[in-house]
């Protein structure tokens, strides 16, 4: 049974109507509907949805089992979750303001149903549902979003689409057919694919597709399990409405965006905080304390989380280490360095942010949330002292060399997607990376296989193993044999001499001579833009500048060597405020060959126009003090010593001034930023609160308005039915209110009593009629007062007879609110009666 979670907000009733009117009642699926509702009002949504579907519609109740071909609707002021095919209801964290019940449902579906989960986002305001869709998509479920142009309110669908987590975008009335087509063609996990040529695609038939992926992503999926590949590829084909693998290969070759989507599809990123509590407790109580006890006092415990996805596993390990250290040696200062790697750049970016939805409170205890997280309105933020322990990096465990000298490796639920050949190549790499007696953590469905000579089971049920001191795999060419040869990897293409512009070639005597002179005699210099980024280099500057580690950064402050950075920062700030060059002498810079004396000249450039706003920095080696062959007298040595001390004092004083100026500037900037931040924070809180209140109110009013409009339509239909009934009967009827004013009448009554549309509300006494019944007003008043019916036979001016009956007008709530006068034509009866009287007797 697949479970379909449907989330909607403002304008959602019309979309739900379109969806369920086109959904068969025998799909074999269950449908859970979450709409933003007024928490203080009873919802009419179950009754309204029952009009559009033959499936039974229930309001969700605590511990209610989920059954196929049924619809379950969230009650007001509740959050709905699915746990083991059972509905769970919880009170939201806040009654008013911004609530995200759709994210709550979708996240629980992702955990409970994985690839069997289907999430649908319909019309609504805000962004509720987007985070939940990401969770569904990460587990391999299907995400369906209403096309914004077909939604009354397009904010929720548009947010989901812009976040890149929509597999299918379609109008609400087309969604059921697309979902059923997906259900028929994509097999469930653990099932064998359909016995047709598409689902039985072997790795040989997948070779063209895998080659395209390898060319665009550098990742080789040929050693992944064929069942996983077939299911995920079939899923993408269904989404695009394709039935032939060759057609999809051609589509993939011409569409780089689809290549990236398929790549992300094949990366199964399923993770959560403390997903195995028993293993976590064992780490904190036993395994980590033993590791810590065996480490030297100043050592660093090094761990590697392989396939970290969005970071929950890595942060859980950092929290477990912190708690284990406090329980065993609280006074010991021991560093932890966790390398967390994944091949998905999107997952790494999310992990680096360290922001997680409020749904993590289901997996993380309240004490841990309070201690290790900062709570915000819509997410929890990991605290800096935990975040600083984890280094996230994009890394392919199949292609890239491993991290080494590790005490612990956590590789949970990654090997299950690799075939046996790849597993036997990866596990020895883990052994190579671990220190003796290091720990290896695998997923609940993973084992070390036949590699018992590398790892000893520490806790087999927990899939926790200890590295054995086996050395045969550590020979010199082990790593070379573990990775693809370099000849298979893409190389940079060399630049041919024909690509060099002719004007840049030093093919003349003058240009060659100028080149040698500039290289030999011109001082090294750089030109900086307004942001202190280097835009031009002249001469050899490597003695003073060096590239910073990490991503390429051409900012001079990042490249300046030790001893130059502080002076350069203050000088650049000063030279921009003056027109004359600024000279700095006697600087001492740490180079690869030792301490180098340096003189620095800075000049702000205002012309030509191409250099306006830039700064020229010229480097000149300071000459070393000249020595003498003869030994100086004591007085001369003392004089030189005094001069050197004086120079040092002057340099120290200059550095103090620079430090003071920098400190004052930083303090002023910090105060301004703090003030601005407080103002912005205050304004942001006010705006956020106002937005949440307005959004909630608007959603509630929109839902109530939709329900009322439906009721008005029903009332209008009932009124039309009543009007047709009254006009179809051969009885004249006149309705009067408590003041005996005309409320309503039938067409036949207008033929007896002079009535027209403008007479509604006029007193009965003002009307003329053909009835010879002057006591009509008095009898009507008597009936209203006594509640006793009155019935008389009255003639008209044209000699017709009518039976006039006056009864009280009784409302549904049993309140008397006027009278009803019915006039039945009995002329024929009277004429027949008269003939019978005149006929001879006997």
ZAKEVO-293504 format. One record per residue (C-alpha): y, z, x. Coordinates in steps of 0.25 Angstrom, whole numbers, plus 5000, padded with zeros to 4 digits. Layout:
! ZAKEVO-293504
YZX ...
END
This chain:
! ZAKEVO-293504
500050005000 501349965005 502550045002 503949974999 505150065001 506350014993 507750064997 509050034989 510350094986 511550034978 511249914970 509749934972 509349934957 509549794956 508749764969 507649854964 507549784951 507449644958 506449704968 505449764958 505549654947 504949564958 503949664963 502549654957 501849784952 500549764960 501049754974 500249864979 501549924985 502350054982 503850044981 504750164984 506250144980 507350224986 508750214980 510050294984 510150374971 511150484966 510450614971 510950684958 510550594948 509150554942 508850414946 508450304936 507850214946 506350234943 506650194928 507450074932 506450024942 505350034932 506049924924 505849824935 504349844939 503049874933 502649964944 502850114941 504150174946 504150324950 505150414955 504650464968 504150614968 503650704979 502250674985 502150554975 501050454980 501450314983 500650214975 500650064975 501349984964 502350094961 503850114963 504350254968 505850284967 506550394975 507150504966 508650544968 509050644980 507750614987 507150544999 505850474998 504850465009 503350415009 502350495017 500850455016 501050375003 501750494996 503250504992 504050614998 505350654993 506450735000 507850784998 508850705006 509650765017 510850755009 511050734994 512350654995 512950555005 512150455013 510650465010 509650365016 508350385007 507950235010 507850265025 507050385022 506050305013 505850185023 505650275035 504550355028 503950225024 503950175038 503250305042 502250305031 501850155029 502250085042 501949935041 501649955026 503049995023 504049905016 505549945015 506549875005 508049885006 508849844994 510249844989 511049964994 512250025002 512250085016 511050075026 509950155020 508650095023 508950025036 508350135045 507150145036 506949995037 506950005052 505850105051 505050015042 505249895051 504849975063 503550015057 503249865053 503549885038 504249775030 505749785027 506449715016 507949715013 508649655001 509549535005 511049585005 511549474997 510549514985 510949664986 512049724978 512349814990 511949755003 512249865013 510849915014 510149785015 511149735025 511049855034 509549835034 509649685037 510649715048 509749815054 508749715056 507649785048 507449695036 506149605037 506449545023 507849515017 507749465002 508249494988 507649604981 506849514971 506249444982 505749564990 504449594983 503849454985 504249465000 503649605001 502349564994 502249445003 502349535015 501349625010 500349515008 500449455022 500649575031 499449655033 499549805033 499249875047 497749895049 497349775040 496849645046 497749535043 497449435032 496449335036 497349215037 497749135049 499149205049 498649345050 497549315060 498449255071 497849295084 498649325096 498349175101 499049125088 500149235091 500449185105 501649095101 502249205094 502049305105 502549215115 503849195107 503949355107 503749365122 504749255125 505849325117 505549475118 504749485132 503649565124 502249525124 501449555111 500249475115 499549615118 499849675104 498849695094 498649565086 498549635072 499949695075 500549565079 499949495067 500449595057 501849595063 501949445064 501449425050 502449515045 503649435051 503049305046 502949365032 504449415033 504849265036 503849205025 503049135036 501549115035 501149035047 501249095061 501648965068 502848955058 503249105062 503049065077 504048955075 505049045068 504949145079 505249045090 506549005083 506949145079 507249245090 507649345079 506249335073 505649355087 506449485088 506049535074 504549505077 504749575091 505249695084 504149685073 503049685083 503649815090 503149925081 504150035082 503550155075 503950295079 504550425075 504850565080 503650655083 502750555076 501550635080 501950785079 500550835084 500750755097 502250805098 501850945097 500750935108 501850865117 502850985115 501751095116 500851045127 500950905133 502450905137 502451055142 501351015151 502050895157 503350975159 502551085166 501950985176 503350925179 504150975191 505451045188 506450935190 505550825185 505750735173 504750715162 504650565160 504050505147 503950365141 503950325127 503350185125 503750105113 504750215109 505250125097 506550195092 506350325100 505750425091 504550445101 505450465113 506350565107 505150645101 504650655115 505950705121 506050805110 504650845113 504950865127 506150945125 505351045116 504251045125 505151085137 505851195129 504451255125 503851255139 505051265149 506351285142 507151315154 506651195162 507551075163 506650955163 507050815161 506350715151 506450565152 505850485141 505750335143 505650265129 505350125128 505150015118 505349865118 506149855106 507649855109 508049895095 507050015095 507650065109 509050055103 508650145091 507950245101 509150255110 510050285098 509150405094 509550395080 508550415069 508550425054 508450555046 507050525043 506650575056 506750715050 505350695045 504750685059 505750775067 505750925063 507150985059 507151065072 507050945081 508050865072 509050975074 508850985089 508550845094 509350765084 510850755079 510850725064 511750625058 512050575044 510950465045 510150485058 509750585068 510250565082 509350615094 510150715102 510650675116 509750775124 508550705118 509050565119 509350575134 507950605137 507450465132 507750335139 507450215130 507150075136 506649945131 505349925138 504049845136 502849925139 502049795140 502949725150 503849825157 503449925168 503250065163 504050185165 503350275176 503150415181 503050465166 502550595161 502350545147 502150415139 502250405124 501650275119 501350295104 500850185095 501250075104 499850035110 499250015097 499949885096 499449835109 498049775111 497049845120 497449755132 498849805132 498549945130 497649945142 498849895150 499849985144 499050115146 498850105161 500350085162 500650215155 499650285164 500450225176 501750275171 501250415168 501250525179 499950595181 499550675168 500650605161 500550595145 500250475137 500550485122 499950375113 500050345098 498950405088 498250265088 498250245103 497350285114 497150255129 495850185127 494950175139 496050225149 495450365150 495650345165 497150345164 497350445153 496750575148 496750615133 497650735132 497650745117 496850625112 497250645097 498750645101 498450525110 499050605122 498550565136 498750615150 498850515162 497650525172 497950515187 497250375188 497850295199 497150165199 498150105189 499250135198 499050035209 500249945214 499949825205 499649905192 501049875186 501049735190 499749715183 500249785171 501349685167 501449535165 501749465178 503249435181 502949285180 502749305165 504149365163 505349285161 506249265173 507749235174 507949095177 508649065190 510049005190 510048865197 511148825206 511448715196 511848815186 512948875195 514348815192 514848715203 516148795204 515348925208 514548855219 515048885233 514848745238 516248725245 516748785258 517948855252 517148925241 516048965251 517049015261 517849095249 516449145245 516149205259 517549265261 517549335247 516149385250 516549435264 517949485263 518449505249 518249645244 517249675232 517949675219 517649675204 518449645192 518349735180 518749715165 519349815156 518049885154 517749895169 516649795168 516549705180 516849565177 516949505191 516449545205 516949495219 516149535231 515049635233 515249755225 513849815225 514349915235 515249985225 514549935211 513149935207 512549895193 512250015184 510750035180 510349985166 511049885158 511949795166 513349855166 514549795174 515549905172 516049955185 515950105182 514450085180 514350005192 515250085202 514450165213 514550315215 515950355220 516650235214 516550255199 517450375197 518550315205 518450175199 518550235185 519850305187 520450185195 520050085185 520850165174 522050185183 522150045188 522249985174 523550065172 524250015185 524549875190 524349905205 523049905212 522350045213 521750075227 520550175228 520250215243 519150295249 518150285238 516750325242 515650245235 514150275236 513450145239 512050105243 512350115258 513150255256 514550295254 515550175255 517050195256 517750105246 519250065243 519450015228 520649935223 520849915208 521849815202 522049795187 522149645185 523149585175 523149435179 522649335178 522349335163 520849325166 520849455174 521849535165 521449675162 520349675173 520349765185 519949725200 519149825208 519149795223 518149865232 518349885247 517549965257 518350075263 518250065279 517450175285 518250275294 518250215309 517550305319 517950325334 517150315346 517750445352 517650575346 518850625339 519550755343 519350875334 520750865329 520550715324 519250745318 519850865310 520950765306 520050665301 519250775294 520450815287 520850675283 519450655277 519550785269 520950745264 520350615260 519150685253 520150775246 521050665242 519750595236 519350715229 520650735223 520650595218 519350615212 519750735205 520950665199 520050555195 519050655189 520250725182 520850605176 519450555171 519150685165 520450695158 520250555153 518850585148 519350715142 520450635134 519550525130 518450625126 519450705117 519950575111 518550525108 518150665103 519350665093 519050525089 517550555087 517850675078 518850595070 517850475069 516750575066 517450635055 517950505049 516550455050 515950575043 516950555032 516650415030 515150425031 515150535020 516050455011 515250325014 513950405010 514550464998 515050334993 513850264996 512950364989 513850364977 513950214976 512450204977 512250304966 513250244957 512650104960 511250154956 511750224943 512650114940 511450014940 510650114932 511750124922 511949974921 510449964918 510550064907 511849984901 511049864901 509949934894 510949984884 511549854882 510149794879 509849904869 511149884862 510949734861 509549764855 510149864845 511249764841 510249654839 509349754831 510449794822 510949654820 509549604816 509249704805 509749674791 510549804790 512049834792 512249954801 513550024804 513650124815 514850234814 515250344824 515550484820 516950444816 516350334807 516850224816 516150094818 515150104830 514249984828 513849894816 512849774814 513249634809 512749664795 513649784794 514849694797 514549614785 514649724776 515749814783 516949734789 516549754804 516949684817 516849714832 518249784831 517849884821 516949964830 517650104830 518350084817 518150184806 517250154794 518350184785 519150064790 518049964787 517949874775 516649844769 516049774757 515249904753 515649974741 515550104748 516850184749 516050314752 515450244765 516450324774 516150454767 514650444767 514650404782 515450534785 514450614777 513250564784 513950594797 514250734793 512950764786 511950674794 511350634780 511150494778 511850414766 511250294759 511950224747 511850084741 513150014741 513649884735 514649784742 515749704737 514949584737 513849654728 512849684739 512049814740 511849894753 511150014756 512050094765 511450204773 512250304782 511550384793 511950464805 512050394819 511150484828 511150454843 509950474852 510450614856 510450654841 511950654840 512550604827 513550494831 513950424818 513350354806 512550224804 512750154791 511650044787 511849944776 510649884770 510849764760 510049794747 510749694739 509449614736 508749744733 509849784723 509749644716 508249654715 508449794709 509449744699 508549624694 507349724693 508249814684 508649694675 507249644673 506549674660 505649794660 504149784657 
END
